[in-house]
Amino acid sequence: MCGPVQFAAAGCLLSYSAAELALYRRAAAYVDKILKGAQPADLPVEQPMKFELVINLKTAKALGLTVPPSLLFQANEVIR
């Protein structure tokens, strides 16, 4: 199992991590507030709200693993 989605495309079996696009959007909102005069120390710390699950079936097959259909159904992306 790995973090970044790109690792799943490179051969990792499962990737579960915060959605990068959502993180970038939140970072842009922080930069906007700072450029408008907010003090960085006054800004709240936020945790990711959206996560992505990517499953690489090529790797699962190479390892001789069967991925349950219920897990495939929950995945945001399945690499075949």
All heavy atoms as a GROMACS GRO file, in nm:
protein
  601
    1MET      N    1   0.085  -0.117   0.000
    1MET     CA    2   0.000   0.000   0.000
    1MET      C    3   0.089   0.123   0.000
    1MET      O    4   0.194   0.124   0.062
    1MET     CB    5  -0.090  -0.001   0.123
    1MET     CG    6  -0.185   0.111   0.124
    1MET     SD    7  -0.328   0.069   0.221
    1MET     CE    8  -0.416   0.220   0.206
    2CYS      N    9   0.045   0.225  -0.071
    2CYS     CA   10   0.125   0.346  -0.081
    2CYS      C   11   0.034   0.468  -0.068
    2CYS      O   12  -0.088   0.456  -0.067
    2CYS     CB   13   0.201   0.348  -0.213
    2CYS     SG   14   0.094   0.335  -0.356
    3GLY      N   15   0.096   0.582  -0.060
    3GLY     CA   16   0.022   0.707  -0.044
    3GLY      C   17  -0.021   0.769  -0.176
    3GLY      O   18  -0.136   0.760  -0.215
    4PRO      N   19   0.072   0.835  -0.245
    4PRO     CA   20   0.034   0.910  -0.365
    4PRO      C   21  -0.028   0.823  -0.474
    4PRO      O   22   0.014   0.710  -0.497
    4PRO     CB   23   0.166   0.970  -0.413
    4PRO     CG   24   0.253   0.971  -0.292
    4PRO     CD   25   0.212   0.853  -0.211
    5VAL      N   26  -0.127   0.878  -0.541
    5VAL     CA   27  -0.197   0.807  -0.648
    5VAL      C   28  -0.102   0.767  -0.760
    5VAL      O   29  -0.117   0.660  -0.820
    5VAL     CB   30  -0.310   0.897  -0.703
    5VAL    CG1   31  -0.377   0.835  -0.824
    5VAL    CG2   32  -0.413   0.925  -0.595
    6GLN      N   33  -0.001   0.847  -0.786
    6GLN     CA   34   0.093   0.817  -0.894
    6GLN      C   35   0.167   0.686  -0.870
    6GLN      O   36   0.207   0.620  -0.964
    6GLN     CB   37   0.194   0.932  -0.911
    6GLN     CG   38   0.133   1.063  -0.954
    6GLN     CD   39   0.079   1.143  -0.838
    6GLN    OE1   40   0.083   1.103  -0.722
    6GLN    NE2   41   0.023   1.260  -0.868
    7PHE      N   42   0.186   0.650  -0.746
    7PHE     CA   43   0.256   0.525  -0.715
    7PHE      C   44   0.174   0.405  -0.758
    7PHE      O   45   0.229   0.303  -0.799
    7PHE     CB   46   0.288   0.516  -0.566
    7PHE     CG   47   0.396   0.609  -0.518
    7PHE    CD1   48   0.454   0.703  -0.601
    7PHE    CD2   49   0.441   0.601  -0.389
    7PHE    CE1   50   0.553   0.788  -0.557
    7PHE    CE2   51   0.541   0.686  -0.342
    7PHE     CZ   52   0.596   0.779  -0.428
    8ALA      N   53   0.041   0.413  -0.749
    8ALA     CA   54  -0.044   0.303  -0.792
    8ALA      C   55  -0.030   0.283  -0.943
    8ALA      O   56  -0.026   0.170  -0.991
    8ALA     CB   57  -0.189   0.329  -0.755
    9ALA      N   58  -0.020   0.392  -1.016
    9ALA     CA   59  -0.002   0.382  -1.161
    9ALA      C   60   0.134   0.321  -1.195
    9ALA      O   61   0.151   0.258  -1.299
    9ALA     CB   62  -0.016   0.519  -1.225
   10ALA      N   63   0.231   0.337  -1.103
   10ALA     CA   64   0.366   0.284  -1.125
   10ALA      C   65   0.381   0.139  -1.078
   10ALA      O   66   0.487   0.082  -1.096
   10ALA     CB   67   0.468   0.372  -1.055
   11GLY      N   68   0.276   0.083  -1.015
   11GLY     CA   69   0.285  -0.057  -0.977
   11GLY      C   70   0.246  -0.090  -0.834
   11GLY      O   71   0.240  -0.207  -0.797
   12CYS      N   72   0.217   0.007  -0.753
   12CYS     CA   73   0.174  -0.019  -0.616
   12CYS      C   74   0.034  -0.084  -0.619
   12CYS      O   75  -0.047  -0.052  -0.704
   12CYS     CB   76   0.170   0.113  -0.539
   12CYS     SG   77   0.121   0.096  -0.368
   13LEU      N   78   0.008  -0.174  -0.528
   13LEU     CA   79  -0.120  -0.245  -0.526
   13LEU      C   80  -0.238  -0.152  -0.493
   13LEU      O   81  -0.337  -0.148  -0.564
   13LEU     CB   82  -0.114  -0.360  -0.424
   13LEU     CG   83  -0.242  -0.441  -0.406
   13LEU    CD1   84  -0.281  -0.509  -0.535
   13LEU    CD2   85  -0.223  -0.542  -0.294
   14LEU      N   86  -0.226  -0.079  -0.384
   14LEU     CA   87  -0.332   0.012  -0.340
   14LEU      C   88  -0.276   0.148  -0.306
   14LEU      O   89  -0.169   0.158  -0.248
   14LEU     CB   90  -0.400  -0.041  -0.213
   14LEU     CG   91  -0.478  -0.170  -0.221
   14LEU    CD1   92  -0.515  -0.217  -0.082
   14LEU    CD2   93  -0.602  -0.153  -0.304
   15SER      N   94  -0.351   0.250  -0.340
   15SER     CA   95  -0.316   0.385  -0.300
   15SER      C   96  -0.436   0.445  -0.231
   15SER      O   97  -0.548   0.442  -0.283
   15SER     CB   98  -0.280   0.469  -0.423
   15SER     OG   99  -0.272   0.605  -0.388
   16TYR      N  100  -0.415   0.497  -0.112
   16TYR     CA  101  -0.522   0.566  -0.038
   16TYR      C  102  -0.462   0.692   0.020
   16TYR      O  103  -0.375   0.687   0.107
   16TYR     CB  104  -0.578   0.477   0.073
   16TYR     CG  105  -0.697   0.537   0.142
   16TYR    CD1  106  -0.818   0.550   0.075
   16TYR    CD2  107  -0.689   0.582   0.272
   16TYR    CE1  108  -0.928   0.605   0.136
   16TYR    CE2  109  -0.799   0.638   0.334
   16TYR     CZ  110  -0.919   0.649   0.266
   16TYR     OH  111  -1.027   0.705   0.327
   17SER      N  112  -0.506   0.805  -0.033
   17SER     CA  113  -0.448   0.931   0.013
   17SER      C  114  -0.549   1.044  -0.007
   17SER      O  115  -0.651   1.028  -0.072
   17SER     CB  116  -0.320   0.962  -0.064
   17SER     OG  117  -0.348   0.980  -0.202
   18ALA      N  118  -0.515   1.158   0.049
   18ALA     CA  119  -0.598   1.277   0.033
   18ALA      C  120  -0.598   1.317  -0.115
   18ALA      O  121  -0.496   1.304  -0.184
   18ALA     CB  122  -0.544   1.391   0.117
   19ALA      N  123  -0.712   1.362  -0.162
   19ALA     CA  124  -0.725   1.406  -0.301
   19ALA      C  125  -0.638   1.529  -0.323
   19ALA      O  126  -0.659   1.632  -0.259
   19ALA     CB  127  -0.870   1.435  -0.334
   20GLU      N  128  -0.541   1.518  -0.411
   20GLU     CA  129  -0.445   1.625  -0.432
   20GLU      C  130  -0.510   1.753  -0.482
   20GLU      O  131  -0.474   1.862  -0.438
   20GLU     CB  132  -0.334   1.580  -0.528
   20GLU     CG  133  -0.240   1.481  -0.466
   20GLU     CD  134  -0.124   1.447  -0.556
   20GLU    OE1  135  -0.093   1.525  -0.648
   20GLU    OE2  136  -0.064   1.341  -0.535
   21LEU      N  137  -0.604   1.741  -0.572
   21LEU     CA  138  -0.668   1.861  -0.627
   21LEU      C  139  -0.739   1.940  -0.516
   21LEU      O  140  -0.731   2.063  -0.511
   21LEU     CB  141  -0.767   1.823  -0.737
   21LEU     CG  142  -0.834   1.938  -0.811
   21LEU    CD1  143  -0.730   2.031  -0.872
   21LEU    CD2  144  -0.928   1.887  -0.917
   22ALA      N  145  -0.804   1.870  -0.426
   22ALA     CA  146  -0.871   1.937  -0.313
   22ALA      C  147  -0.768   2.005  -0.223
   22ALA      O  148  -0.793   2.116  -0.173
   22ALA     CB  149  -0.953   1.836  -0.234
   23LEU      N  150  -0.653   1.941  -0.202
   23LEU     CA  151  -0.547   2.002  -0.121
   23LEU      C  152  -0.494   2.130  -0.185
   23LEU      O  153  -0.470   2.230  -0.116
   23LEU     CB  154  -0.432   1.904  -0.099
   23LEU     CG  155  -0.461   1.781  -0.015
   23LEU    CD1  156  -0.338   1.691  -0.010
   23LEU    CD2  157  -0.503   1.821   0.125
   24TYR      N  158  -0.476   2.127  -0.316
   24TYR     CA  159  -0.426   2.245  -0.387
   24TYR      C  160  -0.526   2.360  -0.379
   24TYR      O  161  -0.488   2.476  -0.364
   24TYR     CB  162  -0.394   2.212  -0.532
   24TYR     CG  163  -0.283   2.112  -0.551
   24TYR    CD1  164  -0.284   2.022  -0.656
   24TYR    CD2  165  -0.175   2.107  -0.463
   24TYR    CE1  166  -0.181   1.930  -0.673
   24TYR    CE2  167  -0.073   2.016  -0.479
   24TYR     CZ  168  -0.076   1.927  -0.584
   24TYR     OH  169   0.025   1.836  -0.601
   25ARG      N  170  -0.653   2.327  -0.388
   25ARG     CA  171  -0.755   2.432  -0.379
   25ARG      C  172  -0.755   2.496  -0.241
   25ARG      O  173  -0.769   2.618  -0.227
   25ARG     CB  174  -0.893   2.374  -0.411
   25ARG     CG  175  -0.911   2.346  -0.557
   25ARG     CD  176  -1.050   2.299  -0.588
   25ARG     NE  177  -1.065   2.279  -0.731
   25ARG     CZ  178  -1.136   2.184  -0.785
   25ARG    NH1  179  -1.204   2.099  -0.709
   25ARG    NH2  180  -1.144   2.171  -0.915
   26ARG      N  181  -0.742   2.415  -0.137
   26ARG     CA  182  -0.738   2.469  -0.001
   26ARG      C  183  -0.612   2.553   0.019
   26ARG      O  184  -0.615   2.657   0.084
   26ARG     CB  185  -0.744   2.357   0.104
   26ARG     CG  186  -0.876   2.285   0.110
   26ARG     CD  187  -0.996   2.374   0.135
   26ARG     NE  188  -0.976   2.469   0.243
   26ARG     CZ  189  -1.026   2.591   0.246
   26ARG    NH1  190  -1.100   2.636   0.147
   26ARG    NH2  191  -1.003   2.672   0.348
   27ALA      N  192  -0.501   2.508  -0.037
   27ALA     CA  193  -0.376   2.586  -0.027
   27ALA      C  194  -0.392   2.721  -0.095
   27ALA      O  195  -0.346   2.824  -0.044
   27ALA     CB  196  -0.260   2.508  -0.088
   28ALA      N  197  -0.460   2.723  -0.210
   28ALA     CA  198  -0.483   2.849  -0.280
   28ALA      C  199  -0.568   2.944  -0.196
   28ALA      O  200  -0.545   3.065  -0.194
   28ALA     CB  201  -0.549   2.822  -0.415
   29ALA      N  202  -0.665   2.889  -0.124
   29ALA     CA  203  -0.749   2.971  -0.038
   29ALA      C  204  -0.666   3.032   0.075
   29ALA      O  205  -0.686   3.148   0.111
   29ALA     CB  206  -0.864   2.889   0.018
   30TYR      N  207  -0.573   2.954   0.129
   30TYR     CA  208  -0.484   3.005   0.234
   30TYR      C  209  -0.395   3.117   0.180
   30TYR      O  210  -0.378   3.220   0.244
   30TYR     CB  211  -0.396   2.893   0.289
   30TYR     CG  212  -0.455   2.821   0.407
   30TYR    CD1  213  -0.576   2.754   0.397
   30TYR    CD2  214  -0.391   2.820   0.529
   30TYR    CE1  215  -0.632   2.688   0.504
   30TYR    CE2  216  -0.445   2.754   0.638
   30TYR     CZ  217  -0.566   2.688   0.624
   30TYR     OH  218  -0.619   2.623   0.732
   31VAL      N  219  -0.338   3.096   0.063
   31VAL     CA  220  -0.252   3.199   0.002
   31VAL      C  221  -0.332   3.326  -0.022
   31VAL      O  222  -0.284   3.436   0.006
   31VAL     CB  223  -0.190   3.146  -0.131
   31VAL    CG1  224  -0.123   3.258  -0.208
   31VAL    CG2  225  -0.092   3.034  -0.102
   32ASP      N  226  -0.456   3.312  -0.069
   32ASP     CA  227  -0.542   3.427  -0.092
   32ASP      C  228  -0.563   3.506   0.037
   32ASP      O  229  -0.553   3.629   0.039
   32ASP     CB  230  -0.675   3.382  -0.150
   32ASP     CG  231  -0.769   3.498  -0.178
   32ASP    OD1  232  -0.728   3.590  -0.252
   32ASP    OD2  233  -0.882   3.496  -0.126
   33LYS      N  234  -0.591   3.435   0.146
   33LYS     CA  235  -0.613   3.502   0.275
   33LYS      C  236  -0.487   3.574   0.323
   33LYS      O  237  -0.494   3.686   0.374
   33LYS     CB  238  -0.659   3.401   0.380
   33LYS     CG  239  -0.800   3.351   0.357
   33LYS     CD  240  -0.836   3.246   0.459
   33LYS     CE  241  -0.974   3.188   0.430
   33LYS     NZ  242  -1.012   3.085   0.526
   34ILE      N  243  -0.372   3.511   0.305
   34ILE     CA  244  -0.246   3.571   0.348
   34ILE      C  245  -0.215   3.695   0.265
   34ILE      O  246  -0.172   3.798   0.319
   34ILE     CB  247  -0.131   3.468   0.342
   34ILE    CG1  248  -0.154   3.360   0.449
   34ILE    CG2  249   0.005   3.534   0.361
   34ILE    CD1  250  -0.064   3.239   0.435
   35LEU      N  251  -0.237   3.687   0.134
   35LEU     CA  252  -0.211   3.802   0.048
   35LEU      C  253  -0.307   3.918   0.078
   35LEU      O  254  -0.275   4.034   0.051
   35LEU     CB  255  -0.221   3.762  -0.099
   35LEU     CG  256  -0.110   3.670  -0.148
   35LEU    CD1  257  -0.135   3.629  -0.293
   35LEU    CD2  258   0.026   3.736  -0.134
   36LYS      N  259  -0.422   3.886   0.134
   36LYS     CA  260  -0.517   3.991   0.172
   36LYS      C  261  -0.493   4.044   0.312
   36LYS      O  262  -0.570   4.124   0.362
   36LYS     CB  263  -0.659   3.937   0.159
   36LYS     CG  264  -0.702   3.917   0.015
   36LYS     CD  265  -0.844   3.866   0.005
   36LYS     CE  266  -0.884   3.850  -0.141
   36LYS     NZ  267  -1.017   3.789  -0.154
   37GLY      N  268  -0.384   3.997   0.378
   37GLY     CA  269  -0.345   4.054   0.506
   37GLY      C  270  -0.363   3.967   0.628
   37GLY      O  271  -0.328   4.008   0.738
   38ALA      N  272  -0.417   3.848   0.613
   38ALA     CA  273  -0.435   3.761   0.730
   38ALA      C  274  -0.299   3.712   0.779
   38ALA      O  275  -0.206   3.692   0.700
   38ALA     CB  276  -0.522   3.641   0.694
   39GLN      N  277  -0.286   3.696   0.909
   39GLN     CA  278  -0.163   3.644   0.967
   39GLN      C  279  -0.166   3.491   0.959
   39GLN      O  280  -0.264   3.429   1.001
   39GLN     CB  281  -0.151   3.687   1.113
   39GLN     CG  282  -0.132   3.836   1.130
   39GLN     CD  283  -0.002   3.883   1.066
   39GLN    OE1  284   0.102   3.821   1.082
   39GLN    NE2  285  -0.010   3.992   0.993
   40PRO      N  286  -0.062   3.427   0.905
   40PRO     CA  287  -0.060   3.282   0.894
   40PRO      C  288  -0.086   3.211   1.028
   40PRO      O  289  -0.151   3.107   1.032
   40PRO     CB  290   0.080   3.252   0.841
   40PRO     CG  291   0.118   3.375   0.768
   40PRO     CD  292   0.056   3.488   0.844
   41ALA      N  293  -0.038   3.266   1.138
   41ALA     CA  294  -0.056   3.204   1.269
   41ALA      C  295  -0.203   3.206   1.312
   41ALA      O  296  -0.243   3.125   1.395
   41ALA     CB  297   0.029   3.275   1.373
   42ASP      N  298  -0.283   3.294   1.254
   42ASP     CA  299  -0.424   3.303   1.291
   42ASP      C  300  -0.513   3.210   1.209
   42ASP      O  301  -0.630   3.192   1.240
   42ASP     CB  302  -0.474   3.447   1.274
   42ASP     CG  303  -0.404   3.543   1.370
   42ASP    OD1  304  -0.356   3.497   1.476
   42ASP    OD2  305  -0.397   3.663   1.337
   43LEU      N  306  -0.458   3.152   1.102
   43LEU     CA  307  -0.538   3.064   1.016
   43LEU      C  308  -0.550   2.926   1.080
   43LEU      O  309  -0.454   2.874   1.137
   43LEU     CB  310  -0.474   3.053   0.877
   43LEU     CG  311  -0.468   3.183   0.797
   43LEU    CD1  312  -0.394   3.160   0.666
   43LEU    CD2  313  -0.607   3.237   0.770
   44PRO      N  314  -0.667   2.865   1.071
   44PRO     CA  315  -0.685   2.734   1.132
   44PRO      C  316  -0.612   2.624   1.054
   44PRO      O  317  -0.592   2.635   0.934
   44PRO     CB  318  -0.836   2.713   1.125
   44PRO     CG  319  -0.879   2.792   1.007
   44PRO     CD  320  -0.788   2.913   1.005
   45VAL      N  321  -0.575   2.520   1.127
   45VAL     CA  322  -0.517   2.402   1.063
   45VAL      C  323  -0.633   2.314   1.019
   45VAL      O  324  -0.725   2.288   1.096
   45VAL     CB  325  -0.426   2.325   1.162
   45VAL    CG1  326  -0.376   2.197   1.100
   45VAL    CG2  327  -0.310   2.413   1.205
   46GLU      N  328  -0.631   2.270   0.895
   46GLU     CA  329  -0.739   2.187   0.843
   46GLU      C  330  -0.687   2.048   0.807
   46GLU      O  331  -0.571   2.033   0.769
   46GLU     CB  332  -0.798   2.250   0.717
   46GLU     CG  333  -0.867   2.382   0.743
   46GLU     CD  334  -0.931   2.439   0.618
   46GLU    OE1  335  -0.939   2.369   0.515
   46GLU    OE2  336  -0.975   2.555   0.624
   47GLN      N  337  -0.775   1.952   0.819
   47GLN     CA  338  -0.743   1.816   0.778
   47GLN      C  339  -0.811   1.789   0.644
   47GLN      O  340  -0.916   1.849   0.615
   47GLN     CB  341  -0.790   1.716   0.882
   47GLN     CG  342  -0.713   1.724   1.011
   47GLN     CD  343  -0.751   1.611   1.105
   47GLN    OE1  344  -0.815   1.515   1.068
   47GLN    NE2  345  -0.709   1.625   1.229
   48PRO      N  346  -0.756   1.700   0.563
   48PRO     CA  347  -0.820   1.669   0.435
   48PRO      C  348  -0.961   1.614   0.458
   48PRO      O  349  -0.986   1.542   0.555
   48PRO     CB  350  -0.730   1.562   0.374
   48PRO     CG  351  -0.601   1.571   0.447
   48PRO     CD  352  -0.631   1.627   0.582
   49MET      N  353  -1.049   1.647   0.367
   49MET     CA  354  -1.188   1.601   0.376
   49MET      C  355  -1.221   1.497   0.269
   49MET      O  356  -1.316   1.424   0.283
   49MET     CB  357  -1.284   1.719   0.362
   49MET     CG  358  -1.265   1.825   0.470
   49MET     SD  359  -1.302   1.766   0.635
   49MET     CE  360  -1.478   1.750   0.625
   50LYS      N  361  -1.142   1.495   0.162
   50LYS     CA  362  -1.170   1.404   0.052
   50LYS      C  363  -1.050   1.314   0.030
   50LYS      O  364  -0.936   1.361   0.024
   50LYS     CB  365  -1.200   1.485  -0.076
   50LYS     CG  366  -1.240   1.399  -0.192
   50LYS     CD  367  -1.277   1.484  -0.313
   50LYS     CE  368  -1.314   1.395  -0.429
   50LYS     NZ  369  -1.337   1.471  -0.551
   51PHE      N  370  -1.076   1.184   0.017
   51PHE     CA  371  -0.969   1.086  -0.004
   51PHE      C  372  -0.998   1.006  -0.130
   51PHE      O  373  -1.113   0.995  -0.173
   51PHE     CB  374  -0.959   0.993   0.117
   51PHE     CG  375  -0.911   1.062   0.241
   51PHE    CD1  376  -0.998   1.129   0.324
   51PHE    CD2  377  -0.776   1.061   0.273
   51PHE    CE1  378  -0.953   1.194   0.438
   51PHE    CE2  379  -0.730   1.126   0.386
   51PHE     CZ  380  -0.819   1.193   0.469
   52GLU      N  381  -0.891   0.951  -0.188
   52GLU     CA  382  -0.904   0.871  -0.310
   52GLU      C  383  -0.845   0.733  -0.288
   52GLU      O  384  -0.737   0.719  -0.229
   52GLU     CB  385  -0.831   0.938  -0.426
   52GLU     CG  386  -0.889   1.070  -0.467
   52GLU     CD  387  -0.810   1.137  -0.579
   52GLU    OE1  388  -0.693   1.102  -0.600
   52GLU    OE2  389  -0.867   1.224  -0.644
   53LEU      N  390  -0.914   0.631  -0.337
   53LEU     CA  391  -0.868   0.494  -0.333
   53LEU      C  392  -0.845   0.448  -0.477
   53LEU      O  393  -0.936   0.454  -0.560
   53LEU     CB  394  -0.971   0.403  -0.265
   53LEU     CG  395  -0.943   0.252  -0.271
   53LEU    CD1  396  -0.815   0.218  -0.196
   53LEU    CD2  397  -1.060   0.174  -0.215
   54VAL      N  398  -0.723   0.404  -0.507
   54VAL     CA  399  -0.688   0.354  -0.640
   54VAL      C  400  -0.636   0.212  -0.622
   54VAL      O  401  -0.552   0.186  -0.536
   54VAL     CB  402  -0.582   0.443  -0.709
   54VAL    CG1  403  -0.545   0.386  -0.845
   54VAL    CG2  404  -0.632   0.585  -0.722
   55ILE      N  405  -0.686   0.121  -0.703
   55ILE     CA  406  -0.647  -0.020  -0.697
   55ILE      C  407  -0.584  -0.059  -0.830
   55ILE      O  408  -0.639  -0.032  -0.936
   55ILE     CB  409  -0.768  -0.110  -0.668
   55ILE    CG1  410  -0.832  -0.069  -0.536
   55ILE    CG2  411  -0.727  -0.257  -0.667
   55ILE    CD1  412  -0.963  -0.138  -0.508
   56ASN      N  413  -0.468  -0.122  -0.822
   56ASN     CA  414  -0.397  -0.168  -0.941
   56ASN      C  415  -0.420  -0.318  -0.955
   56ASN      O  416  -0.360  -0.398  -0.883
   56ASN     CB  417  -0.248  -0.135  -0.930
   56ASN     CG  418  -0.174  -0.159  -1.058
   56ASN    OD1  419  -0.209  -0.249  -1.135
   56ASN    ND2  420  -0.070  -0.081  -1.083
   57LEU      N  421  -0.508  -0.357  -1.048
   57LEU     CA  422  -0.539  -0.499  -1.067
   57LEU      C  423  -0.425  -0.575  -1.135
   57LEU      O  424  -0.414  -0.696  -1.118
   57LEU     CB  425  -0.668  -0.516  -1.146
   57LEU     CG  426  -0.796  -0.479  -1.071
   57LEU    CD1  427  -0.918  -0.499  -1.160
   57LEU    CD2  428  -0.809  -0.560  -0.943
   58LYS      N  429  -0.342  -0.504  -1.211
   58LYS     CA  430  -0.225  -0.570  -1.272
   58LYS      C  431  -0.133  -0.624  -1.164
   58LYS      O  432  -0.085  -0.737  -1.170
   58LYS     CB  433  -0.146  -0.471  -1.359
   58LYS     CG  434  -0.214  -0.427  -1.484
   58LYS     CD  435  -0.121  -0.330  -1.557
   58LYS     CE  436  -0.190  -0.254  -1.666
   58LYS     NZ  437  -0.101  -0.156  -1.729
   59THR      N  438  -0.108  -0.542  -1.063
   59THR     CA  439  -0.021  -0.583  -0.952
   59THR      C  440  -0.087  -0.694  -0.871
   59THR      O  441  -0.020  -0.790  -0.831
   59THR     CB  442   0.011  -0.462  -0.862
   59THR    OG1  443   0.072  -0.361  -0.942
   59THR    CG2  444   0.104  -0.501  -0.749
   60ALA      N  445  -0.217  -0.682  -0.849
   60ALA     CA  446  -0.289  -0.787  -0.775
   60ALA      C  447  -0.277  -0.921  -0.846
   60ALA      O  448  -0.253  -1.024  -0.783
   60ALA     CB  449  -0.435  -0.748  -0.758
   61LYS      N  450  -0.291  -0.919  -0.977
   61LYS     CA  451  -0.279  -1.043  -1.055
   61LYS      C  452  -0.138  -1.099  -1.046
   61LYS      O  453  -0.118  -1.219  -1.030
   61LYS     CB  454  -0.318  -1.017  -1.200
   61LYS     CG  455  -0.316  -1.140  -1.286
   61LYS     CD  456  -0.358  -1.110  -1.428
   61LYS     CE  457  -0.352  -1.238  -1.513
   61LYS     NZ  458  -0.388  -1.212  -1.652
   62ALA      N  459  -0.038  -1.010  -1.057
   62ALA     CA  460   0.102  -1.054  -1.050
   62ALA      C  461   0.134  -1.116  -0.914
   62ALA      O  462   0.217  -1.207  -0.904
   62ALA     CB  463   0.196  -0.938  -1.078
   63LEU      N  464   0.068  -1.068  -0.808
   63LEU     CA  465   0.089  -1.122  -0.673
   63LEU      C  466  -0.002  -1.240  -0.642
   63LEU      O  467   0.009  -1.301  -0.536
   63LEU     CB  468   0.065  -1.012  -0.568
   63LEU     CG  469   0.163  -0.895  -0.570
   63LEU    CD1  470   0.116  -0.785  -0.476
   63LEU    CD2  471   0.302  -0.943  -0.532
   64GLY      N  472  -0.092  -1.272  -0.734
   64GLY     CA  473  -0.184  -1.382  -0.713
   64GLY      C  474  -0.295  -1.350  -0.614
   64GLY      O  475  -0.348  -1.439  -0.548
   65LEU      N  476  -0.332  -1.222  -0.605
   65LEU     CA  477  -0.436  -1.179  -0.512
   65LEU      C  478  -0.568  -1.156  -0.584
   65LEU      O  479  -0.570  -1.113  -0.700
   65LEU     CB  480  -0.395  -1.049  -0.442
   65LEU     CG  481  -0.266  -1.053  -0.360
   65LEU    CD1  482  -0.231  -0.914  -0.312
   65LEU    CD2  483  -0.282  -1.148  -0.244
   66THR      N  484  -0.676  -1.182  -0.515
   66THR     CA  485  -0.809  -1.151  -0.567
   66THR      C  486  -0.864  -1.034  -0.486
   66THR      O  487  -0.871  -1.041  -0.364
   66THR     CB  488  -0.902  -1.272  -0.552
   66THR    OG1  489  -0.844  -1.383  -0.621
   66THR    CG2  490  -1.039  -1.242  -0.608
   67VAL      N  491  -0.902  -0.930  -0.556
   67VAL     CA  492  -0.957  -0.812  -0.489
   67VAL      C  493  -1.109  -0.830  -0.481
   67VAL      O  494  -1.174  -0.851  -0.584
   67VAL     CB  495  -0.920  -0.683  -0.565
   67VAL    CG1  496  -0.978  -0.561  -0.496
   67VAL    CG2  497  -0.770  -0.670  -0.579
   68PRO      N  498  -1.166  -0.820  -0.362
   68PRO     CA  499  -1.311  -0.838  -0.348
   68PRO      C  500  -1.389  -0.733  -0.428
   68PRO      O  501  -1.348  -0.616  -0.434
   68PRO     CB  502  -1.336  -0.819  -0.198
   68PRO     CG  503  -1.204  -0.833  -0.133
   68PRO     CD  504  -1.101  -0.796  -0.235
   69PRO      N  505  -1.500  -0.774  -0.489
   69PRO     CA  506  -1.581  -0.678  -0.566
   69PRO      C  507  -1.628  -0.560  -0.482
   69PRO      O  508  -1.641  -0.449  -0.534
   69PRO     CB  509  -1.701  -0.762  -0.613
   69PRO     CG  510  -1.653  -0.902  -0.609
   69PRO     CD  511  -1.552  -0.910  -0.499
   70SER      N  512  -1.652  -0.580  -0.353
   70SER     CA  513  -1.696  -0.470  -0.268
   70SER      C  514  -1.589  -0.361  -0.258
   70SER      O  515  -1.620  -0.242  -0.250
   70SER     CB  516  -1.734  -0.521  -0.129
   70SER     OG  517  -1.622  -0.583  -0.068
   71LEU      N  518  -1.462  -0.402  -0.258
   71LEU     CA  519  -1.353  -0.305  -0.254
   71LEU      C  520  -1.339  -0.235  -0.389
   71LEU      O  521  -1.316  -0.114  -0.394
   71LEU     CB  522  -1.222  -0.373  -0.214
   71LEU     CG  523  -1.104  -0.283  -0.187
   71LEU    CD1  524  -1.134  -0.185  -0.074
   71LEU    CD2  525  -0.980  -0.364  -0.153
   72LEU      N  526  -1.354  -0.309  -0.497
   72LEU     CA  527  -1.347  -0.249  -0.631
   72LEU      C  528  -1.458  -0.145  -0.650
   72LEU      O  529  -1.438  -0.042  -0.713
   72LEU     CB  530  -1.358  -0.357  -0.739
   72LEU     CG  531  -1.241  -0.452  -0.751
   72LEU    CD1  532  -1.273  -0.563  -0.849
   72LEU    CD2  533  -1.116  -0.378  -0.795
   73PHE      N  534  -1.574  -0.174  -0.592
   73PHE     CA  535  -1.687  -0.082  -0.603
   73PHE      C  536  -1.659   0.050  -0.533
   73PHE      O  537  -1.704   0.156  -0.577
   73PHE     CB  538  -1.812  -0.149  -0.544
   73PHE     CG  539  -1.934  -0.063  -0.551
   73PHE    CD1  540  -1.998  -0.038  -0.672
   73PHE    CD2  541  -1.987  -0.006  -0.437
   73PHE    CE1  542  -2.110   0.043  -0.678
   73PHE    CE2  543  -2.100   0.075  -0.442
   73PHE     CZ  544  -2.162   0.099  -0.564
   74GLN      N  545  -1.583   0.047  -0.426
   74GLN     CA  546  -1.554   0.168  -0.349
   74GLN      C  547  -1.439   0.249  -0.406
   74GLN      O  548  -1.420   0.365  -0.370
   74GLN     CB  549  -1.522   0.130  -0.204
   74GLN     CG  550  -1.638   0.071  -0.130
   74GLN     CD  551  -1.601   0.027   0.010
   74GLN    OE1  552  -1.501   0.072   0.066
   74GLN    NE2  553  -1.679  -0.060   0.068
   75ALA      N  554  -1.362   0.191  -0.495
   75ALA     CA  555  -1.243   0.258  -0.550
   75ALA      C  556  -1.282   0.374  -0.640
   75ALA      O  557  -1.380   0.368  -0.714
   75ALA     CB  558  -1.159   0.159  -0.628
   76ASN      N  559  -1.202   0.481  -0.633
   76ASN     CA  560  -1.220   0.594  -0.723
   76ASN      C  561  -1.167   0.563  -0.862
   76ASN      O  562  -1.216   0.616  -0.961
   76ASN     CB  563  -1.147   0.718  -0.669
   76ASN     CG  564  -1.206   0.764  -0.539
   76ASN    OD1  565  -1.167   0.715  -0.434
   76ASN    ND2  566  -1.299   0.856  -0.544
   77GLU      N  567  -1.065   0.477  -0.865
   77GLU     CA  568  -1.004   0.437  -0.992
   77GLU      C  569  -0.952   0.295  -0.980
   77GLU      O  570  -0.899   0.256  -0.877
   77GLU     CB  571  -0.889   0.532  -1.027
   77GLU     CG  572  -0.823   0.503  -1.159
   77GLU     CD  573  -0.707   0.598  -1.189
   77GLU    OE1  574  -0.689   0.697  -1.117
   77GLU    OE2  575  -0.634   0.569  -1.286
   78VAL      N  576  -0.970   0.218  -1.088
   78VAL     CA  577  -0.918   0.082  -1.094
   78VAL      C  578  -0.829   0.073  -1.216
   78VAL      O  579  -0.873   0.100  -1.329
   78VAL     CB  580  -1.032  -0.023  -1.103
   78VAL    CG1  581  -0.975  -0.162  -1.118
   78VAL    CG2  582  -1.122  -0.014  -0.981
   79ILE      N  583  -0.703   0.037  -1.195
   79ILE     CA  584  -0.607   0.024  -1.304
   79ILE      C  585  -0.610  -0.122  -1.348
   79ILE      O  586  -0.585  -0.212  -1.269
   79ILE     CB  587  -0.466   0.065  -1.260
   79ILE    CG1  588  -0.467   0.212  -1.217
   79ILE    CG2  589  -0.364   0.039  -1.371
   79ILE    CD1  590  -0.341   0.258  -1.151
   80ARG      N  591  -0.642  -0.145  -1.473
   80ARG     CA  592  -0.656  -0.282  -1.525
   80ARG      C  593  -0.535  -0.321  -1.606
   80ARG      O  594  -0.485  -0.263  -1.686
   80ARG     CB  595  -0.781  -0.296  -1.608
   80ARG     CG  596  -0.904  -0.266  -1.524
   80ARG     CD  597  -1.031  -0.296  -1.598
   80ARG     NE  598  -1.146  -0.254  -1.523
   80ARG     CZ  599  -1.206  -0.326  -1.429
   80ARG    NH1  600  -1.162  -0.444  -1.402
   80ARG    NH2  601  -1.310  -0.278  -1.366
   0.00000   0.00000   0.00000
